[in-house]
Amino acid sequence: MAANRLELSPRAIRDLKKLPAGIQFRLKGHIEALSSNPRPRGVLKLNGDANAYRLRVADNRVLFEIHDEVLMVIVLKVADRKEAYR
């Protein structure tokens, strides 16, 4: 099975840089794993968009899109659970 191309939006990069180093390290591992398995256990599909999903990592959420036709995962936002869906 071919790996998906992984892209981070400018907003996701900014969001990651704002977090403490330990949380950044933990989140980066989960984000990189999305390229080999874009729908791991615990990923939920979001309502309102055909390609939108969220990954829960402790109190943080990674919002991303999966485009199966071009084998691409785009990380849109990384945020605390209280702010993620605004």
DOVEX-934879 format. One record per residue: x, y, z of N, C-alpha, C in turn; residue in one letter. Coordinates in Angstrom, 3 decimals, padded with zeros to 6 digits. Atoms other than C-alpha are relative to their C-alpha. Example, Ala and Ser with C-alpha at 12.3 -4.5 7.8 and 13.67 -1.06 7.14 Angstrom:
residues 2
NODE        n_u        n_v        n_w       ca_u       ca_v       ca_w        c_u        c_v        c_w   residuo
NODE    000.890   -001.190    000.000    012.300   -004.500    007.800    000.900    001.200    000.000         A
NODE   -000.820   -001.190   -000.060    013.670   -001.060    007.140   -000.770    001.090    000.730         S
***
This chain:
residues 86
NODE        n_u        n_v        n_w       ca_u       ca_v       ca_w        c_u        c_v        c_w   residuo
NODE    000.840   -001.183    000.000    000.000    000.000    000.000    000.880    001.240    000.000         M
NODE   -000.778   -001.227    000.114    001.367    003.389   -000.993   -000.340    000.959    001.134         A
NODE    000.208   -000.979   -001.063    001.811    006.041    001.672   -000.656    001.248   -000.573         A
NODE    000.638   -001.251    000.388   -000.294    009.171    001.523    000.989    001.144    000.162         N
NODE   -000.804   -001.212   -000.150    001.382    012.515    000.964   -000.616    000.812    001.141         R
NODE    000.448   -000.749   -001.167    001.153    014.604    004.133    000.377    001.461   -000.159         L
NODE   -000.251   -001.440    000.084    000.803    018.388    004.005   -000.599    000.679    001.214         E
NODE    000.499   -000.804   -001.100    000.391    020.895    006.811   -000.310    001.396   -000.515         L
NODE    000.366   -001.360    000.403   -001.453    024.141    006.242    000.839    000.991    000.804         S
NODE   -000.737   -001.011   -000.775    000.260    027.373    007.331   -000.579    000.191    001.400         P
NODE    000.629   -000.137   -001.315   -002.265    027.614    010.161    000.403   -001.142    000.926         R
NODE   -000.391    001.143   -000.826   -001.432    024.105    011.409    001.442    000.139    000.475         A
NODE   -001.395   -000.212   -000.382    002.278    024.943    011.403    000.088    001.038    001.114         I
NODE    000.029   -001.038   -001.045    001.601    028.128    013.419   -000.547   -000.551    001.304         R
NODE    000.608    000.586   -001.193   -000.633    026.215    015.827    000.985   -000.907    000.733         D
NODE   -000.979    000.898   -000.616    002.072    023.596    016.428    001.118    000.773    000.695         L
NODE   -001.098   -000.787   -000.567    004.769    026.214    017.058   -000.382    000.676    001.314         K
NODE    000.464   -000.660   -001.217    002.650    027.817    019.796   -000.035   -000.934    001.208         K
NODE    000.125    000.985   -001.075    002.503    024.596    021.833    001.348   -000.286    000.659         L
NODE   -001.246    000.396   -000.665    005.084    023.455    024.412    000.697   -001.142   -000.743         P
NODE   -000.821    000.961    000.753    007.908    021.263    023.078   -000.449   -001.450    000.195         A
NODE    000.421    001.378   -000.259    006.695    018.057    024.736   -001.274   -000.365   -000.740         G
NODE    001.257    000.239    000.710    003.213    018.369    023.245    000.246   -000.005   -001.502         I
NODE   -000.356   -000.022    001.428    004.691    019.288    019.840    000.547   -001.353   -000.430         Q
NODE   -000.629    001.281    000.325    006.784    016.117    019.877   -001.049   -001.104   -000.086         F
NODE    001.039    001.026   -000.024    003.796    013.955    020.784   -000.938    000.127   -001.197         R
NODE    000.909   -000.226    001.124    001.532    015.534    018.166    000.654   -000.314   -001.338         L
NODE   -000.686    000.272    001.269    004.146    015.319    015.402    000.042   -001.488   -000.302         K
NODE    000.006    001.447    000.204    004.372    011.566    015.906   -001.334   -000.500   -000.518         G
NODE    001.338    000.400    000.446    000.620    011.169    015.524   -000.301    000.538   -001.395         H
NODE    000.241   -000.599    001.319    000.509    013.528    012.534    000.768   -000.761   -001.079         I
NODE   -000.795    000.743    000.984    003.328    011.693    010.727   -000.582   -001.383   -000.254         E
NODE    000.599    001.324    000.164    001.536    008.381    011.314   -001.203    000.034   -000.942         A
NODE    001.145   -000.118    000.905   -001.418    009.708    009.285    000.366   -000.298   -001.452         L
NODE   -000.392    000.275    001.386    000.608    009.310    006.087   -000.089   -001.489   -000.328         S
NODE    000.081    001.432    000.270    000.708    005.522    006.458   -001.393   -000.563    000.300         S
NODE    001.348    000.449   -000.342   -002.747    005.113    008.052   -000.850    001.230    000.307         N
NODE    000.747   -001.236   -000.219   -005.047    008.131    007.579   -001.254   -000.161    000.868         P
NODE    001.183    000.239   -000.832   -007.903    006.508    009.521    000.326   -000.978    001.135         R
NODE   -000.312    000.906   -001.105   -006.356    005.021    012.664   -001.172   -000.082    000.980         P
NODE    001.040    000.154   -001.009   -008.478    003.866    015.557   -000.156    001.306    000.781         R
NODE    000.266   -001.217   -000.753   -010.128    006.821    017.273   -000.239    001.229   -000.850         G
NODE    000.249   -001.140    000.890   -010.356    009.119    014.243   -001.490    000.048   -000.304         V
NODE    001.418   -000.164    000.283   -013.842    010.522    013.776   -000.215    000.918   -001.189         L
NODE    000.387   -000.841    001.120   -015.446    011.968    010.674   -000.827    001.152    000.545         K
NODE    000.741   -001.179   -000.432   -016.759    015.501    011.134   -001.189    000.246   -000.924         L
NODE    001.188   -000.330    000.791   -020.199    016.589    009.978    000.247    001.267   -000.801         N
NODE   -000.039   -001.219    000.785   -020.537    019.170    007.244    000.982   -000.002   -001.153         G
NODE   -000.974    000.063    001.091   -017.585    018.254    005.019    000.268   -001.467   -000.307         D
NODE   -000.152    001.396    000.408   -017.139    015.057    003.047    001.369   -000.577    000.351         A
NODE   -001.355    000.493   -000.215   -013.386    014.834    003.737    000.581    000.358    001.364         N
NODE   -000.537   -000.517   -001.260   -013.042    016.305    007.258   -000.019   -001.051    001.112         A
NODE   -000.161    000.944   -001.100   -011.778    014.227    010.180    000.704    000.690    001.156         Y
NODE   -000.745   -000.515   -001.134   -010.402    014.810    013.655    000.684   -001.148    000.723         R
NODE   -000.794    000.943   -000.776   -007.746    013.035    015.667    000.163    000.576    001.391         L
NODE   -000.123   -000.438   -001.387   -007.772    013.267    019.444    001.339   -000.466    000.549         R
NODE   -001.269    000.323   -000.661   -004.389    013.416    021.188   -000.018    000.741    001.332         V
NODE    000.166   -000.573   -001.338   -004.912    014.022    024.929   -001.035    001.120   -000.074         A
NODE    000.941   -001.122    000.037   -006.555    017.482    025.232    000.084    000.791   -001.293         D
NODE   -000.172   -000.708    001.276   -005.573    018.487    021.698   -000.738   -000.733   -001.108         N
NODE    000.660    000.567    001.160   -007.334    017.951    018.396    000.762    000.380   -001.255         R
NODE   -000.610   -000.240    001.305   -005.836    017.615    014.938   -001.124   -000.140   -001.014         V
NODE    001.047    000.009    001.012   -008.329    018.555    012.229    000.656   -000.127   -001.365         L
NODE   -000.642    000.257    001.285   -007.502    017.216    008.787   -000.990   -000.508   -001.021         F
NODE    000.782    000.518    001.114   -008.844    016.214    005.401    000.745   -001.160   -000.632         E
NODE   -000.567    001.141    000.718   -008.282    012.929    003.592   -000.532    000.044   -001.426         I
NODE    000.371    000.032    001.419   -008.263    012.938   -000.207    000.539   -001.312   -000.579         H
NODE   -000.402    001.335    000.440   -008.176    009.267   -001.214    000.350   -000.063   -001.480         D
NODE   -000.219    000.075    001.436   -008.277    009.928   -004.952    001.411    000.420   -000.395         E
NODE   -001.373   -000.437    000.301   -004.846    011.643   -004.852    000.982   -000.416    001.096         V
NODE   -000.831    000.494   -001.106   -003.483    009.876   -001.724    000.659    001.152    000.768         L
NODE   -000.522   -001.164   -000.713   -003.136    013.075    000.303   -000.771    000.224    001.293         M
NODE    000.583   -000.404   -001.276   -003.745    014.062    003.926    000.463    001.426    000.253         V
NODE   -000.321   -001.403   -000.257   -003.922    017.792    004.675   -000.419    000.338    001.423         I
NODE    000.285   -000.409   -001.375   -003.655    018.893    008.318   -000.369    001.477   -000.045         V
NODE    000.520   -001.355    000.082   -005.751    022.040    008.661    000.230    000.814    001.265         L
NODE   -000.039   -000.736   -001.260   -005.620    022.937    012.344    000.413   -000.923    001.126         K
NODE   -000.360    000.703   -001.220   -004.092    021.845    015.650   -000.378    000.924    001.141         V
NODE    000.472   -000.893   -001.057   -005.801    023.191    018.753   -000.403   -000.786    001.242         A
NODE    000.545    000.552   -001.224   -006.859    022.573    022.319   -001.461   -000.357   -000.262         D
NODE    001.359    000.475    000.258   -010.177    020.759    022.489   -001.052    001.090    000.172         R
NODE    000.963   -001.081   -000.247   -011.922    023.904    023.766   -000.093    000.951   -001.198         K
NODE   -000.068   -000.961    001.111   -010.865    025.934    020.700   -000.091   -000.640   -001.377         E
NODE   -000.193    000.673    001.286   -010.673    023.317    017.942   -001.135    000.195   -000.991         A
NODE    001.131    000.033    000.932   -014.154    023.538    016.477   -000.588    001.377   -000.282         Y
NODE    000.501   -001.367    000.238   -014.583    027.337    016.396    000.451    000.507   -001.343         R
***
